[in-house]
Amino acid sequence: MNSEEYIEVSVRLDPYTEEMAEILEAELSDLPFDSFVMEEPFLKGYIQKEAYKPSDVKVVLSGYPVATGFSAVLVQGKNWNKTWESGFQPIVVDGKVTIKAPFNKDVPHTRFNIWIDPRMAFGTGYHHTTYMMMQRMLGLEDFLRDRFVVDMGCGTAILAILAAKMRARKVFAVDIDAVAARSAWGNCRWNKVGTRVETARGDASLLQMGTYDVLLANIHRNIILEDLPTYYRSLRRGGHLLLSGFYEKDVPAIRSAAEALGLRFAGASQREEWACIEFTKN
């Protein structure tokens, strides 16, 4: 973002839940919004003035009765880059992984260091689910070396970059959003792992091109439940499946569906109300 004029679109949710706000954020991401903020009871999105079309927003929200209305106001003369810089702080995971932006100063140097552009609205590592996925990956460090890994719903490709830095042989980073896929491509090259990370735009159908030792999916629960059979077929025997992007209350349904396919439960993590599950394929 820069100092151009932006429209702040505030969508009111009644009742408000963070899960529904995330679903609506995903739906609205098909429009040219640059970023989103959750401020109960609103989901706020920021879009350049020239790109804003109220009719497009109405079409997206029409299928969600919980979205009781929206308003739009012009935000003038704001230095967006400065706003991002003042709000982004580096993230350190278990003293082993650091995620940082170029403007961060005096950042601790850990074993695995990842640079990102926090202006991109596709994951900066702050979310509990991303944090737990990285923790689980650290527990698989020996296994990951020289393996084939896929990162479904990669966003900024933080997990894919970490897998490459942990010496995975080849990593495939996939996202259904074209802007996210381009962001992933740029971040991988910025982090000097572009030769071992291949990025693509698409969904789980792309997994049919190969099989993998580790499959990472930090996506909404409904997508995980729908794509679990594809994940199972794409995972090699002895491989690990790491899932997050859902609440602790969703664990029983996801575990039941995974075990019905033949996957073995290998552990779960919780961080506030969010959860992360690990499975293996015998």
NUFI-100103 format. One record per residue (C-alpha): x, y, z; residue number from 1; residue in one letter. Coordinates in nm, 2 decimals. Layout:
N
      X      Y      Z   i aa
      X      Y      Z NUM  A
...
END
This chain:
282
      X      Y      Z   i aa
   0.00   0.00   0.00   1  M
   0.11   0.36  -0.04   2  N
  -0.04   0.70   0.02   3  S
  -0.32   0.66  -0.24   4  E
  -0.68   0.71  -0.14   5  E
  -0.86   0.40   0.00   6  Y
  -1.21   0.30   0.08   7  I
  -1.28   0.14   0.41   8  E
  -1.56  -0.11   0.38   9  V
  -1.72  -0.21   0.71  10  S
  -1.94  -0.52   0.70  11  V
  -2.15  -0.57   1.01  12  R
  -2.20  -0.94   1.13  13  L
  -2.49  -1.04   1.35  14  D
  -2.42  -1.26   1.52  15  P
  -2.04  -1.20   1.50  16  Y
  -1.80  -1.49   1.51  17  T
  -1.44  -1.49   1.41  18  E
  -1.50  -1.80   1.20  19  E
  -1.77  -1.62   1.00  20  M
  -1.55  -1.31   0.96  21  A
  -1.27  -1.53   0.82  22  E
  -1.52  -1.70   0.57  23  I
  -1.64  -1.36   0.45  24  L
  -1.28  -1.24   0.43  25  E
  -1.20  -1.53   0.20  26  A
  -1.51  -1.45  -0.02  27  E
  -1.43  -1.08  -0.04  28  L
  -1.06  -1.16  -0.13  29  S
  -1.18  -1.23  -0.48  30  D
  -1.24  -0.86  -0.51  31  L
  -0.93  -0.63  -0.53  32  P
  -0.91  -0.56  -0.15  33  F
  -0.56  -0.50  -0.02  34  D
  -0.61  -0.60   0.34  35  S
  -0.87  -0.68   0.61  36  F
  -0.91  -0.61   0.98  37  V
  -1.15  -0.78   1.22  38  M
  -1.30  -0.54   1.47  39  E
  -1.61  -0.70   1.64  40  E
  -1.89  -0.67   1.52  41  P
  -1.73  -0.56   1.19  42  F
  -1.51  -0.71   0.92  43  L
  -1.32  -0.41   0.76  44  K
  -1.17  -0.43   0.42  45  G
  -0.95  -0.17   0.24  46  Y
  -0.96  -0.12  -0.13  47  I
  -0.83   0.15  -0.36  48  Q
  -1.09   0.41  -0.44  49  K
  -1.08   0.35  -0.82  50  E
  -1.13  -0.02  -0.77  51  A
  -1.43   0.00  -0.53  52  Y
  -1.77  -0.11  -0.67  53  K
  -2.05  -0.13  -0.41  54  P
  -2.25  -0.37  -0.64  55  S
  -1.96  -0.62  -0.63  56  D
  -1.96  -0.62  -0.25  57  V
  -2.34  -0.66  -0.24  58  K
  -2.32  -0.97  -0.47  59  V
  -2.06  -1.14  -0.25  60  V
  -2.26  -1.06   0.07  61  L
  -2.60  -1.16  -0.07  62  S
  -2.55  -1.53   0.02  63  G
  -2.47  -1.46   0.39  64  Y
  -2.77  -1.35   0.60  65  P
  -2.53  -1.29   0.89  66  V
  -2.39  -0.99   0.70  67  A
  -2.66  -0.75   0.79  68  T
  -2.52  -0.45   0.60  69  G
  -2.21  -0.26   0.51  70  F
  -2.09   0.10   0.49  71  S
  -1.80   0.26   0.30  72  A
  -1.60   0.57   0.39  73  V
  -1.30   0.74   0.22  74  L
  -0.97   0.72   0.40  75  V
  -0.76   1.01   0.28  76  Q
  -0.39   1.08   0.29  77  G
  -0.28   0.79   0.50  78  K
   0.07   0.66   0.47  79  N
  -0.01   0.29   0.45  80  W
   0.35   0.18   0.45  81  N
   0.42   0.36   0.77  82  K
   0.11   0.22   0.93  83  T
   0.22  -0.14   0.84  84  W
   0.58  -0.07   0.97  85  E
   0.46   0.07   1.30  86  S
   0.23  -0.24   1.36  87  G
   0.44  -0.53   1.25  88  F
   0.68  -0.69   1.50  89  Q
   0.90  -0.99   1.43  90  P
   0.77  -1.34   1.53  91  I
   1.00  -1.59   1.70  92  V
   0.88  -1.96   1.72  93  V
   1.04  -2.17   1.99  94  D
   1.36  -1.98   1.96  95  G
   1.43  -2.15   1.63  96  K
   1.23  -1.96   1.36  97  V
   1.22  -1.58   1.31  98  T
   0.98  -1.41   1.07  99  I
   1.07  -1.05   1.01 100  K
   1.02  -0.76   0.77 101  A
   1.30  -0.55   0.62 102  P
   1.23  -0.26   0.85 103  F
   1.26  -0.46   1.17 104  N
   1.57  -0.37   1.38 105  K
   1.76  -0.56   1.63 106  D
   1.59  -0.89   1.55 107  V
   1.73  -1.21   1.71 108  P
   1.90  -1.44   1.46 109  H
   1.77  -1.79   1.49 110  T
   1.84  -2.12   1.30 111  R
   1.57  -2.04   1.04 112  F
   1.51  -1.68   0.93 113  N
   1.23  -1.58   0.70 114  I
   1.18  -1.24   0.54 115  W
   0.83  -1.13   0.44 116  I
   0.65  -0.83   0.31 117  D
   0.38  -0.77   0.58 118  P
   0.18  -0.55   0.33 119  R
   0.06  -0.86   0.17 120  M
  -0.27  -0.98   0.32 121  A
  -0.20  -1.36   0.30 122  F
  -0.04  -1.45   0.63 123  G
   0.25  -1.31   0.83 124  T
   0.29  -1.58   1.09 125  G
   0.10  -1.40   1.36 126  Y
  -0.20  -1.63   1.34 127  H
  -0.21  -1.91   1.60 128  H
  -0.26  -2.17   1.33 129  T
   0.05  -2.07   1.13 130  T
   0.25  -2.06   1.46 131  Y
   0.14  -2.41   1.55 132  M
   0.21  -2.55   1.21 133  M
   0.57  -2.42   1.23 134  M
   0.60  -2.58   1.58 135  Q
   0.49  -2.91   1.44 136  R
   0.73  -2.88   1.15 137  M
   1.02  -2.82   1.39 138  L
   0.93  -3.15   1.55 139  G
   0.98  -3.32   1.21 140  L
   1.31  -3.16   1.13 141  E
   1.50  -3.49   1.08 142  D
   1.22  -3.64   0.88 143  F
   1.18  -3.34   0.65 144  L
   1.54  -3.35   0.52 145  R
   1.55  -3.46   0.16 146  D
   1.17  -3.51   0.14 147  R
   0.90  -3.40  -0.09 148  F
   0.66  -3.15   0.07 149  V
   0.34  -2.97  -0.04 150  V
   0.19  -2.66   0.12 151  D
  -0.18  -2.63   0.04 152  M
  -0.33  -2.28   0.08 153  G
   0.03  -2.14   0.10 154  C
  -0.05  -1.77   0.13 155  G
   0.28  -1.59   0.16 156  T
   0.45  -1.93   0.16 157  A
   0.59  -1.91   0.51 158  I
   0.55  -2.28   0.57 159  L
   0.69  -2.37   0.23 160  A
   0.99  -2.15   0.29 161  I
   1.05  -2.30   0.63 162  L
   1.03  -2.65   0.48 163  A
   1.29  -2.55   0.22 164  A
   1.52  -2.40   0.48 165  K
   1.49  -2.73   0.67 166  M
   1.64  -2.90   0.37 167  R
   1.34  -3.06   0.21 168  A
   1.43  -3.18  -0.14 169  R
   1.14  -3.02  -0.32 170  K
   0.84  -2.81  -0.20 171  V
   0.52  -2.73  -0.39 172  F
   0.33  -2.42  -0.27 173  A
  -0.03  -2.40  -0.39 174  V
  -0.29  -2.14  -0.34 175  D
  -0.62  -2.09  -0.52 176  I
  -0.58  -1.71  -0.51 177  D
  -0.36  -1.57  -0.79 178  A
  -0.23  -1.28  -0.59 179  V
  -0.13  -1.51  -0.31 180  A
   0.05  -1.74  -0.55 181  A
   0.24  -1.45  -0.70 182  R
   0.33  -1.33  -0.34 183  S
   0.45  -1.68  -0.26 184  A
   0.67  -1.69  -0.57 185  W
   0.83  -1.35  -0.48 186  G
   0.89  -1.44  -0.11 187  N
   1.05  -1.77  -0.20 188  C
   1.30  -1.60  -0.43 189  R
   1.36  -1.33  -0.17 190  W
   1.44  -1.60   0.08 191  N
   1.68  -1.77  -0.17 192  K
   1.48  -2.09  -0.18 193  V
   1.33  -2.04  -0.52 194  G
   1.51  -2.32  -0.68 195  T
   1.36  -2.58  -0.44 196  R
   1.00  -2.42  -0.41 197  V
   0.76  -2.44  -0.70 198  E
   0.45  -2.22  -0.67 199  T
   0.12  -2.27  -0.85 200  A
  -0.23  -2.13  -0.85 201  R
  -0.49  -2.40  -0.80 202  G
  -0.68  -2.63  -0.56 203  D
  -0.63  -2.99  -0.43 204  A
  -0.67  -3.13  -0.78 205  S
  -0.31  -3.03  -0.85 206  L
  -0.20  -3.29  -0.59 207  L
  -0.28  -3.57  -0.85 208  Q
   0.05  -3.48  -1.02 209  M
   0.26  -3.66  -0.76 210  G
   0.29  -3.80  -0.41 211  T
   0.44  -3.64  -0.11 212  Y
   0.62  -3.72   0.22 213  D
   0.47  -3.42   0.41 214  V
   0.15  -3.24   0.33 215  L
   0.07  -2.91   0.50 216  L
  -0.28  -2.76   0.49 217  A
  -0.36  -2.45   0.70 218  N
  -0.70  -2.39   0.55 219  I
  -1.07  -2.36   0.66 220  H
  -1.22  -2.68   0.81 221  R
  -1.48  -2.72   0.54 222  N
  -1.21  -2.73   0.27 223  I
  -1.01  -2.97   0.47 224  I
  -1.30  -3.21   0.52 225  L
  -1.38  -3.19   0.15 226  E
  -1.02  -3.25   0.04 227  D
  -0.91  -3.51   0.29 228  L
  -0.96  -3.81   0.05 229  P
  -0.73  -3.63  -0.20 230  T
  -0.47  -3.56   0.08 231  Y
  -0.48  -3.93   0.17 232  Y
  -0.42  -4.05  -0.18 233  R
  -0.14  -3.80  -0.23 234  S
   0.05  -3.89   0.09 235  L
   0.32  -4.15   0.07 236  R
   0.32  -4.44   0.32 237  R
   0.50  -4.32   0.63 238  G
   0.42  -3.96   0.55 239  G
   0.29  -3.69   0.77 240  H
  -0.02  -3.47   0.73 241  L
  -0.03  -3.15   0.93 242  L
  -0.36  -2.97   0.94 243  L
  -0.47  -2.64   1.09 244  S
  -0.69  -2.34   1.02 245  G
  -0.98  -2.45   1.24 246  F
  -1.10  -2.43   1.60 247  Y
  -1.05  -2.68   1.88 248  E
  -1.42  -2.77   1.86 249  K
  -1.36  -2.89   1.50 250  D
  -1.10  -3.15   1.60 251  V
  -1.34  -3.45   1.65 252  P
  -1.50  -3.41   1.31 253  A
  -1.17  -3.38   1.13 254  I
  -1.01  -3.66   1.33 255  R
  -1.30  -3.89   1.26 256  S
  -1.29  -3.82   0.89 257  A
  -0.92  -3.87   0.87 258  A
  -0.92  -4.20   1.07 259  E
  -1.20  -4.33   0.85 260  A
  -0.97  -4.30   0.55 261  L
  -0.69  -4.49   0.74 262  G
  -0.48  -4.21   0.87 263  L
  -0.33  -4.25   1.22 264  R
  -0.37  -3.97   1.47 265  F
  -0.02  -3.85   1.59 266  A
  -0.11  -3.56   1.81 267  G
  -0.28  -3.22   1.84 268  A
  -0.19  -2.88   1.96 269  S
  -0.40  -2.59   2.09 270  Q
  -0.33  -2.22   2.10 271  R
  -0.62  -2.02   2.25 272  E
  -0.93  -2.16   2.07 273  E
  -0.74  -2.27   1.76 274  W
  -0.61  -2.62   1.69 275  A
  -0.35  -2.81   1.48 276  C
  -0.36  -3.19   1.42 277  I
  -0.09  -3.43   1.29 278  E
  -0.16  -3.76   1.12 279  F
   0.06  -4.03   0.97 280  T
  -0.01  -4.28   0.69 281  K
   0.08  -4.64   0.76 282  N
END
